[in-house]
Amino acid sequence: MKPVESSRLRPIRESAIRKFVQIASNSKDVVHLEQGEPSFTTPEHISNAAITAVKEGFTHYGPTAGLEELRQAIAEKLTRENRIPVDGPQDVLVVSGTQEAMFLAALTFLNVGDEALILAPYYPVYFQETLIAGAKPVTVPLSEDSHYRIDAKFLQQYVTSKTKMVWLNTPANPTGHVFSRKDLEAVAAVARENNLLIFSDEVYEKLVYEGSEHISIGSLPGMKDLVITANGFSKSYAMTGWRIGYVSAQEELLDQMSKLHYYTVLCPSTIAQKAALAALTGPQDCILEMVLEYDKGRMAILEVLDKIGVTYVRPKGAFYVFPNISRFNENDEAVAEILLREFGVATVPGSGFGTEGTGYLRMSFSAPIKQLEKGIDRLQRAFEYLSSHKASKTSR
């Protein structure tokens, strides 16, 4: 039988995250460090807003761009907190999660033969969405040795006449790195010089530690017309299953994205939008509670990684750490499989985040602290095994 998929799907790779989530779901007694999933349930006041919406019959189609009251609240939030010059709700498009925003941006602004720069290691969706659009993903390697810093001259080397867009994520998945103002100014300078669009994924903005500051690249001088800021409610408000997010950009860019948005989802869930409005306008202490709990997990997992003797860039955002485990085995997928099948700890091989991630593992510290402690004990035993196993092979 001939393949039925379209040619645009043939280069698309399976997500390493999904692969290990699926394997782990079929295994018993597993500590889940593989998925970026808040361990908290959605705060009660947010869920109650959705329940009220259902009871009041708010179950019909809404505007394609999203409810105006929500877009207005988002515009005010971006102006107040992120210092992005948002003129009003017309500069906001509500979408079904930030992943839809990535899809819209890729298909709206990338043509066949265009190139898009991706800071690596990277969240794999940026790479795959670029391929789906028929464009070429060009990875810009950031190294552990340089603490993932960005240099404008180095970045400029990857720009060609075909470059159209830069994918940016801060705080970053999979490294947990928070880009500094100097880093962002380097990206902004290259974007201005070459008239490049920047897709800035800021979904982890509230999850920062050790006094780190999240800075939106859209707030920098001269960037208003070049930046598409994407954010959502999944991580900050434990709303992953609600599938609600937003993008902000100058009105002309959003008008183009909105055309595809209509034919993709028609409109975002009206009930989820009511919940999102409650999240933005209601009490914010729930975020602090979650961040404090994640920070406990962060410190616990860093302590065991130090004992194991692996290197990593200290994560100051999101809920991931990206340790270099190559001294045990350069095949990170093999290590991830050993951890899962032999020791009951699910992680994600770093090569799933680009070749620059080869020899690393992504570990999430968003699991409940008691589960994390259980996983940490298993990690220590697993790496003792890997160390002795390597030593025995070397001695032969």
C-alpha positions as CSV (number, residue, x, y, z in Angstrom):
1,M,0.0,0.0,0.0
2,K,1.3,3.4,-0.9
3,P,2.0,5.9,1.9
4,V,-1.0,8.2,2.6
5,E,0.8,11.0,4.4
6,S,1.7,14.2,2.6
7,S,5.3,14.9,1.6
8,R,5.5,17.7,4.2
9,L,5.2,15.1,7.0
10,R,8.0,12.8,5.9
11,P,10.9,14.7,7.4
12,I,9.0,15.1,10.8
13,R,10.6,13.2,13.6
14,E,8.8,11.7,16.6
15,S,9.2,13.8,19.7
16,A,11.7,12.3,22.2
17,I,9.6,13.8,25.0
18,R,6.4,12.0,23.7
19,K,8.3,8.8,23.1
20,F,9.6,8.6,26.7
21,V,6.3,9.8,28.2
22,Q,4.6,6.9,26.3
23,I,7.1,4.3,27.4
24,A,6.9,5.6,31.0
25,S,3.1,5.5,30.9
26,N,3.2,1.7,30.2
27,S,5.7,1.1,33.1
28,K,5.0,0.5,36.7
29,D,6.4,2.4,39.7
30,V,8.1,5.1,37.7
31,V,9.2,8.5,38.9
32,H,8.3,11.0,36.2
33,L,11.1,13.5,35.4
34,E,10.4,13.4,31.7
35,Q,7.5,15.8,31.2
36,G,7.2,19.5,31.8
37,E,4.0,19.1,33.7
38,P,3.1,21.1,36.8
39,S,2.4,18.8,39.7
40,F,-0.3,21.2,40.9
41,T,-3.9,21.2,39.9
42,T,-5.4,24.4,38.5
43,P,-6.1,26.9,41.4
44,E,-9.6,26.8,42.6
45,H,-10.6,30.4,41.7
46,I,-9.6,29.7,38.1
47,S,-11.6,26.5,37.8
48,N,-14.6,28.1,39.5
49,A,-14.6,30.8,36.8
50,A,-14.9,28.1,34.1
51,I,-17.7,26.3,36.1
52,T,-19.6,29.5,36.3
53,A,-19.2,30.1,32.6
54,V,-20.7,26.7,31.9
55,K,-23.6,27.2,34.3
56,E,-24.3,30.6,32.7
57,G,-24.5,29.0,29.2
58,F,-21.2,30.5,28.0
59,T,-20.7,27.5,25.6
60,H,-21.0,29.0,22.2
61,Y,-18.5,30.2,19.5
62,G,-16.5,33.2,20.5
63,P,-14.5,35.7,18.4
64,T,-11.7,34.2,16.4
65,A,-9.2,36.6,18.0
66,G,-10.5,35.8,21.5
67,L,-12.7,37.5,23.9
68,E,-12.1,41.2,24.0
69,E,-12.0,41.4,27.8
70,L,-9.3,38.8,27.9
71,R,-7.3,40.4,25.2
72,Q,-7.6,43.7,27.0
73,A,-6.4,42.1,30.2
74,I,-3.4,40.5,28.4
75,A,-2.5,43.8,26.8
76,E,-2.5,45.5,30.2
77,K,-0.4,42.7,31.6
78,L,2.2,42.9,28.9
79,T,2.4,46.7,29.2
80,R,2.6,46.6,33.0
81,E,4.8,43.6,33.6
82,N,6.7,43.0,30.5
83,R,7.1,46.6,29.4
84,I,6.2,45.7,25.9
85,P,4.5,48.6,24.0
86,V,1.1,47.0,23.4
87,D,-1.5,49.5,22.0
88,G,-4.6,47.5,23.0
89,P,-6.5,44.3,22.4
90,Q,-5.9,44.6,18.7
91,D,-2.3,43.7,19.4
92,V,-3.3,40.4,21.0
93,L,-4.5,37.1,19.5
94,V,-5.7,34.3,21.9
95,V,-4.7,30.8,20.7
96,S,-5.2,27.2,21.8
97,G,-1.9,27.0,23.7
98,T,1.5,28.4,22.7
99,Q,2.1,25.4,20.6
100,E,-0.6,26.6,18.2
101,A,1.2,29.9,18.2
102,M,4.3,28.2,16.9
103,F,2.4,26.5,14.2
104,L,0.7,29.8,13.1
105,A,4.0,31.7,13.1
106,A,5.8,29.1,11.0
107,L,3.1,28.7,8.4
108,T,2.3,32.4,8.3
109,F,5.8,33.9,7.9
110,L,8.1,31.1,6.5
111,N,8.1,30.3,2.8
112,V,9.6,27.2,1.1
113,G,13.4,27.9,1.0
114,D,13.4,30.4,3.8
115,E,15.7,29.8,6.8
116,A,14.9,30.1,10.5
117,L,17.6,30.3,13.2
118,I,17.1,28.2,16.3
119,L,19.2,28.6,19.4
120,A,20.4,25.1,20.4
121,P,19.7,23.0,22.4
122,Y,16.1,23.8,21.6
123,Y,12.5,22.8,22.2
124,P,12.0,20.4,19.3
125,V,8.7,22.0,18.1
126,Y,10.6,25.0,16.6
127,F,12.7,22.7,14.4
128,Q,9.7,20.6,13.3
129,E,7.4,23.5,12.6
130,T,10.0,25.1,10.5
131,L,10.2,21.9,8.4
132,I,6.4,21.7,8.2
133,A,6.5,25.2,6.6
134,G,8.9,23.9,4.0
135,A,11.7,26.1,5.4
136,K,15.2,25.2,6.6
137,P,16.0,25.1,10.3
138,V,19.5,26.4,11.0
139,T,20.7,25.6,14.5
140,V,23.0,28.1,16.3
141,P,24.9,26.1,19.0
142,L,25.1,27.5,22.4
143,S,27.5,25.7,24.7
144,E,27.5,24.6,28.3
145,D,31.1,25.9,28.5
146,S,30.0,29.5,27.7
147,H,26.9,29.2,30.0
148,Y,24.7,29.5,26.9
149,R,25.6,33.1,26.4
150,I,24.8,34.7,23.0
151,D,27.3,36.7,21.0
152,A,26.0,39.0,18.2
153,K,29.0,38.4,15.9
154,F,28.7,34.6,16.4
155,L,24.9,34.7,15.7
156,Q,25.4,36.9,12.6
157,Q,27.6,34.2,11.0
158,Y,24.5,32.0,10.7
159,V,22.4,34.7,8.9
160,T,22.1,34.4,5.1
161,S,20.0,36.2,2.5
162,K,17.4,33.5,3.1
163,T,17.1,34.0,6.9
164,K,13.6,35.2,7.9
165,M,13.1,34.3,11.6
166,V,14.7,33.6,14.9
167,W,13.1,31.2,17.4
168,L,13.8,32.3,21.0
169,N,12.8,30.7,24.3
170,T,13.5,32.3,27.7
171,P,13.5,30.9,30.3
172,A,14.6,28.0,28.2
173,N,13.5,24.5,27.6
174,P,15.5,22.1,28.0
175,T,18.3,23.9,29.9
176,G,16.4,26.1,32.4
177,H,18.6,29.0,31.3
178,V,17.4,32.6,31.6
179,F,18.8,34.8,29.0
180,S,20.3,38.1,30.2
181,R,19.6,41.5,28.9
182,K,23.0,41.4,27.2
183,D,22.1,38.2,25.5
184,L,18.8,39.6,24.3
185,E,20.4,42.8,23.1
186,A,22.7,40.7,20.9
187,V,19.8,38.9,19.3
188,A,17.9,42.2,18.9
189,A,20.9,43.8,17.2
190,V,21.1,41.0,14.7
191,A,17.4,41.1,14.1
192,R,17.3,44.8,13.5
193,E,20.3,44.7,11.1
194,N,18.9,41.9,9.0
195,N,15.1,42.7,9.4
196,L,14.4,39.4,11.0
197,L,11.2,38.4,12.9
198,I,11.7,37.0,16.4
199,F,9.3,34.4,17.8
200,S,9.8,34.8,21.6
201,D,8.4,31.9,23.6
202,E,8.0,33.2,27.2
203,V,5.7,30.6,28.7
204,Y,8.0,30.0,31.6
205,E,8.4,33.7,32.5
206,K,7.0,33.4,36.1
207,L,9.2,30.4,37.0
208,V,12.5,32.0,37.9
209,Y,14.8,31.4,40.9
210,E,17.7,33.0,42.7
211,G,16.5,36.5,41.9
212,S,16.7,36.0,38.2
213,E,14.9,38.5,36.0
214,H,12.8,37.6,33.0
215,I,13.2,40.1,30.3
216,S,10.9,40.3,27.2
217,I,12.9,41.0,24.0
218,G,9.9,42.9,22.8
219,S,10.5,45.5,25.4
220,L,13.9,46.5,24.0
221,P,14.2,49.6,21.8
222,G,13.2,49.3,18.2
223,M,11.8,45.8,18.5
224,K,8.1,46.4,18.5
225,D,7.6,45.6,14.8
226,L,10.0,42.6,14.8
227,V,8.8,40.5,17.8
228,I,6.0,38.0,18.2
229,T,5.7,37.4,21.9
230,A,4.1,34.1,22.8
231,N,2.9,33.2,26.3
232,G,0.2,31.2,28.0
233,F,-1.3,29.9,31.2
234,S,-0.1,26.3,31.2
235,K,3.1,26.6,33.3
236,S,2.5,29.6,35.5
237,Y,-1.1,28.7,36.5
238,A,-1.0,24.8,36.1
239,M,-3.4,24.9,33.2
240,T,-1.7,22.5,30.7
241,G,-5.0,20.7,29.9
242,W,-6.9,23.9,29.3
243,R,-4.9,24.6,26.1
244,I,-5.1,28.4,26.2
245,G,-2.4,30.9,25.3
246,Y,-1.8,34.1,23.4
247,V,0.5,36.0,21.1
248,S,1.2,39.7,20.9
249,A,2.6,41.6,17.9
250,Q,2.0,44.6,15.8
251,E,-1.5,44.5,14.3
252,E,-0.5,43.8,10.7
253,L,1.4,40.6,11.8
254,L,-1.5,39.4,13.9
255,D,-4.0,40.0,11.1
256,Q,-2.0,37.5,8.9
257,M,-1.8,34.9,11.7
258,S,-5.5,35.3,12.5
259,K,-6.4,34.1,8.9
260,L,-4.7,30.8,9.5
261,H,-5.9,30.7,13.2
262,Y,-9.5,30.8,11.9
263,Y,-8.9,27.8,9.6
264,T,-7.0,25.9,12.3
265,V,-9.3,26.1,15.3
266,L,-11.9,28.7,14.3
267,C,-11.8,30.2,17.8
268,P,-10.2,29.3,21.2
269,S,-12.3,27.6,23.9
270,T,-14.6,30.3,25.4
271,I,-14.7,28.4,28.7
272,A,-10.9,28.2,28.9
273,Q,-10.8,31.9,28.1
274,K,-13.0,32.7,31.1
275,A,-10.6,30.7,33.2
276,A,-7.6,32.5,31.8
277,L,-9.2,35.8,32.5
278,A,-9.7,34.8,36.2
279,A,-6.0,33.7,36.2
280,L,-4.8,37.1,35.1
281,T,-7.1,39.2,37.2
282,G,-7.4,37.1,40.3
283,P,-5.0,36.5,43.2
284,Q,-1.4,35.7,42.1
285,D,-0.2,34.1,45.3
286,C,-0.7,30.6,43.7
287,I,2.3,31.3,41.4
288,L,4.6,32.0,44.4
289,E,3.4,28.8,46.1
290,M,4.3,26.8,43.0
291,V,7.6,28.5,42.4
292,L,8.7,27.8,46.0
293,E,7.8,24.2,45.7
294,Y,9.6,23.9,42.4
295,D,12.7,25.5,43.9
296,K,12.8,22.9,46.6
297,G,12.9,20.2,43.9
298,R,15.5,22.2,42.0
299,M,17.8,22.3,44.9
300,A,17.3,18.7,45.7
301,I,18.1,17.5,42.2
302,L,21.1,19.8,41.9
303,E,22.5,18.4,45.1
304,V,22.4,14.8,43.8
305,L,23.8,15.8,40.4
306,D,26.7,17.4,42.3
307,K,27.2,14.1,44.2
308,I,27.1,12.1,41.0
309,G,29.7,14.4,39.6
310,V,28.1,15.6,36.4
311,T,28.3,19.1,35.0
312,Y,25.4,21.4,34.1
313,V,24.6,25.1,33.8
314,R,22.7,26.0,36.9
315,P,19.0,26.4,35.9
316,K,17.5,29.7,37.1
317,G,14.2,29.4,35.3
318,A,11.5,26.9,34.1
319,F,11.6,23.5,35.8
320,Y,14.4,21.7,34.0
321,V,18.0,20.8,34.5
322,F,20.2,19.6,31.6
323,P,23.1,17.6,33.0
324,N,26.0,16.4,30.9
325,I,26.2,12.6,31.4
326,S,28.6,11.9,28.5
327,R,31.3,10.7,30.8
328,F,29.2,7.7,31.7
329,N,28.0,7.0,28.1
330,E,27.8,9.3,25.1
331,N,24.6,7.6,24.0
332,D,22.1,9.6,26.0
333,E,19.2,7.6,24.7
334,A,20.7,4.4,26.0
335,V,21.2,6.1,29.4
336,A,17.6,7.3,29.4
337,E,16.4,3.8,28.6
338,I,18.6,2.3,31.4
339,L,17.3,4.8,33.9
340,L,13.7,4.0,33.0
341,R,13.7,0.3,32.5
342,E,16.2,-0.7,35.2
343,F,15.7,2.0,37.8
344,G,12.2,3.4,37.2
345,V,13.2,7.0,36.5
346,A,11.8,8.6,33.4
347,T,14.0,11.4,31.8
348,V,14.4,12.6,28.2
349,P,17.6,12.1,26.1
350,G,19.3,15.3,25.3
351,S,19.7,14.4,21.6
352,G,15.9,14.9,21.3
353,F,16.6,18.7,21.7
354,G,19.1,18.8,18.8
355,T,22.5,17.3,18.1
356,E,23.9,19.9,20.5
357,G,22.1,18.1,23.3
358,T,23.8,14.8,22.6
359,G,25.3,13.4,25.8
360,Y,22.8,15.2,28.0
361,L,19.6,14.4,29.7
362,R,16.6,16.7,30.4
363,M,15.2,16.2,33.9
364,S,12.2,18.0,35.2
365,F,11.9,19.0,38.8
366,S,8.2,19.8,38.7
367,A,7.1,16.5,40.2
368,P,5.8,16.4,43.9
369,I,8.8,16.7,46.3
370,K,8.2,13.2,47.8
371,Q,8.3,11.7,44.3
372,L,11.4,13.7,43.5
373,E,13.2,12.4,46.6
374,K,12.3,8.9,45.5
375,G,13.6,9.6,42.1
376,I,16.8,11.2,43.4
377,D,17.6,8.1,45.4
378,R,17.2,6.0,42.3
379,L,19.3,8.4,40.2
380,Q,22.2,8.1,42.6
381,R,22.0,4.3,42.4
382,A,21.6,4.3,38.6
383,F,24.7,6.4,38.1
384,E,26.7,4.3,40.5
385,Y,25.8,1.4,38.3
386,L,26.7,3.2,35.1
387,S,30.0,4.3,36.6
388,S,31.0,0.8,37.7
389,H,29.7,-0.7,34.5
390,K,31.9,1.7,32.5
391,A,34.9,0.9,34.8
392,S,34.5,-2.8,34.3
393,K,34.4,-2.4,30.5
394,T,37.5,-0.2,30.6
395,S,39.5,-2.7,32.6
396,R,39.0,-5.5,30.1
